[in-house]
Amino acid sequence: MDHNGCPSCGAKDFGQSPILTDSLALAWELTDGERRKFDEREGHTCLNCGMSKRVRMLYWSIKRLLPDFQQLDILHINRINGLSQPLRAARTLVETVHRPDLPFGALVEGYVNQDMTGLKFTDCAFDVVIHSETLEHVHDYEKALSEATRVLRSGGRQFYTVPLLHNRLTRRRMIVGTNNEKIDLLPLSFHGNEGEYPVVWEFGGDFLQKRKAHIAQIHYDDYWSNPTIFTIIELKSPFSADYAD
């Protein structure tokens, strides 16, 4: 992916920093090798624009499949750090945040407040939907994916990433009770700062099998070197699944 430099800014200088905390590595029960792979995914950054390897992979996939995305209407859910700038070349770019304490559909500092499981957009409003590291915080992630598909036009693409370990089964850390209360199945875990959105799902390889009927392609940076770095692409149209390394 980075052989010709950063797909966003073209720079060829990258840095590597540790990202995962001891508490997160312990909560997810990561081996030392798995932790290193996720640190590369999140901590290998372009020294010019700051894009992590995960986000560069995502943007590379968009450019590979949609080199003329400047003619498209794009929905960028829960705005991804570093991706806003290059996406501004699109014909239309709508970016969202998630503030459940404020009305959904309202503008919040220039972004549209949205619940991914109930988007306030009409059917077939966008050519592309993009989200990253969001589904693991959503209780009904299948509804969220269905909503993203609903607002896509025929032939539209959904590009997304999730933190996932292929050699495991998906594990749920919390559920919603009958009175809408949150019930912890495992100790609270956060992928960012504590107090932000807790982790609901720890995805394993069965997630990809469960979504197989919807997935058109999976782009890997280098599966055999680091299988945590990939982009999932789903299509809103009949197709034959095509898994691409």
N, C-alpha and C positions, 0 to 999 in steps of 0.2 A: 504493500500500500504506500509506504513512504519512500520508495526507491527514487522517485523524482521530487522528493521534498513534500512538505505539508500540502495536502490537497486544497487547503483554504488559502494560505498566503504564499506558498511556494518556498518558504524558508527550509533550510536543511540542517539546522541545529536543534537538537532535542536534549532535554534534561530528564533525569529520573529521580523521583523523590518517593519515600515511603508514604503511603496514604492510610492504609487500614490500621485502626487502633488495635491494641491487644484485646480490648473488651469485645470488639466486633469479630475479630478472628476467633476468639474463644466461643462467642455465641453461635457462630456458624460452624464451629468445630472444624476449622480449616487446618489442613496439614501445612507444614512450612512451604512446600512446593505450591500448593494452591494459593497461599497468601502471597507469594511472590508473583504469581500470575495476575492476581487482582491488583496488586500494586503496580504492575506494568500497565495494566488496562487503564487505571485511573491516574497514575503518577508519571507516566512517560508523556511529557508535554512538549509542544512546540515552544521554543524559547522566544519566538517572535509574537505569535498570536495567542498562545496559552492553551490551545486546544489539547485535550487529553487524547490518548490513543483511541479510546472508545468513541469519542466524538469525531475524531478524524476518520475512523472507520465508517461511521454513520454518514458523514458528509461525502466520503469517497463513493459509497454505494449510491447516494442520490445523484451525484454527478455521472457515475458510470451508466445508470439507467435513464437518467433524464438530463442529458447534457445541455438542453435548451429550457431548463426549468424557469428561465426568465419570462416565459410565456404562460406560466401556470399560476393558479391560485392555491396558496399553501396555508394550511392550518398547523401551527407549531404549538403543541400542547405543553403546558408547564415549561415554559421557555428554558432551553438548555444553554448553560453558560458556554459562550464562545461560538455558538451556531447562529445567533441572530444576525450578526454582521453580514456573512456571506449570503444568507437567505433573503436579505433585503433587495437583492437583485430580482426577485420574483415579481410577477405582474401585481399580485396581491399577497401580502403576508399578514395573517392574523395570528397574534401570539396571546397565549392565555396564562393566567395564574390561578391558583386554587386558594381562595380565602372564604372558608365556610361561614365566617362571622359576618360576611357582607353579601348583598343580594347577587345571585348568579345572573350573569348577563351584563352586569354593570362594569364600567371602566374603573380599573384600579391602577393609578399611575401610568396610564397609557396602554395597559393590557386588559384583556377581557376576562372577567372572573367566571370560571367555568368549573363544573363538576364533570369529570370525564365520563361518569356513568349516566349522565343526563345532559348532553351538550345542548345549549340553547342556539343551535343553528338549524336551518332548514335542511331537508334531504338534498343530497347531490349538490352541495354548495362548493366543494373543493376538489381540486385535482390530486392533491397530495396531503396526507396527514403524517406528522412526525412527532414522536414522543420517545423519551429515553429515561430509563430508571424510574418509572412511574408505577407500572403495574404491580410491583411488589408491595406497594403501599395501599392498594385498592382491594377492598374486600371482594367485590364482584368484578374480577378482572375480565371475565368473558363478556359481561355487559359493556364494559369500557371498550373492549375491542369491537364489539358489535356497533356501538355508537360511532366509533371512528369510521367503520365501514359505511354506516348509514349516511354520513355527511359527505362521503366520496361520490364523485360522478362515476358512471360506468367506465371501467377500465382504469380507474384511479388506483393509486398505490398508497399503502400505509407502510412507513419505514419506522422500525423501533428496535430498542435494545432492552434486555433484562439481565440482571446478574444471575448467572446460571452455572451449575456444575453438572456436566453431562453424566457422570458416573453415580449420580444420586437420584433419589425420588424426591418430588416436591414435598416440602414440609410447611405446615401452617402454624404461625406463631400466635395468632389471636383470632377470635370469632366475634360476631355480634349476637347478643342475647335476644330473647323474646321482647324485652323492653328497650331494645336498641342500645343496651349497654355493652361496652367493650369487655370481653372476657379473655384474659391472657391464658394461653395454653402453655407458653414458655415465657421466660423472663423477657421484659421489654428490650427491644433491640432497635438501634437507629443506624442508618447509613450515613447520616450527616451529623449535625449537632443534636445533642440530646434535647428533647423538648420539641423537635420538629416531628414530621410524620413517622410513626413507628413502622417497623417492618411487619407486614401481615403474612407474606409468602416468601419462602426460600425455594426458588425454582430449581428443579432437577431436569434430567433428560426427558422425563415423561411429559413435561410441558410442550416440548417440540412435537412429540408424538400426538398429543391431544390436539394440537393446532395444525396437524399435518394436512388436513383437508383444505385449510385456508392459506397455508404458506406457499408462496410461489417460488421464492429463492431464499437461501441463507448465504450471505457472503462472509467468509472468514478471512482474517488477516493472514493467519498461518495456523491451521487447525492443530498440526502436530507439535508446533512450538508453544502455542497458547490458545487453547480452544475457548477461552472466556471472551475473546475479542471477536465479535461478530455483529452483523446486522440482519434482522429478520424483515422480509418484505412480503406483505400480503396484498392480493389483488382483489378488486371488486369486479370480477368477471369470471366466466368459466375458463378454466385453464388446466394444463397438466403440470403438476408440481415439478419444479426443476431445482434441485439442491446443488448449489455451485460453491466450490471452494475458492 
